Amino acid sequence: MDMNASVYDLTFVAFDFETTGLYSGSDRIVEFGAVKFKGNSILGEFGELVNPGIPIPEDAAKISGITDEMVAAKPAVEKMLDPFIEFIGDSILVAHNASFDMGFLRAALAGSGRSDIKNLLIDTQQLAKRAYPGQKSYSLQNLAGFLNFPLNTAHRAVDDSIQCMKLFNACAQELSFMGEITLKEVLA
């Protein structure tokens, strides 16, 4: 991968998972969401509810709006891994608070006997701290409000992925010099 390539010439996949809780060791994914993009152009979307194989706690259901009834007839998490991995391909991954989502992805991959992915990963929470220092909160919803993004359905995976894409592009623009920023610079 050319680390000096402009981010506007590369393909990224912003992704987000809704989960049964906060701990990848015991909680599970209930929704996969991802958007493939190049610059401001969306090249494809991936969104699927999955059956986590465990009850969705009431507090998690209140946050995402996803209930046990909604996922009862959906495929198991493990059945969605191959289509998700195929969708992301060799794209550069983008996630907000990336360690959270990657923890769940790695737990699901390991639990199904699959190997870890090798894609480059950019955390928009860390990128936003460089682009917009001094914010009171670096949550995705607060940054979206600060940047005046149109409202979306917060805590649904595809909508959060789209917000993450918009945040990545806003950060790249803020950090760019004369309109250009390289992959190496956003990974710094």
ABEGO torsion letter per residue (X at the ends): XBAABBAAABBBBBBBBBBAEABAAABBBABBBBBBBBEABBAEBBBBBBBAGBBBBAAAAAAAGBBAAAAAABBBAAAAAAAAAAAAEABBBBBBGAAAAAAAAAAAAAAAGBBBBABBBBBAAAAAAAABBGBABABAAAAAAAAGBBBBBBGBAAAAAAAAAAAAAAAAAAABBGGBBBAAAAAX
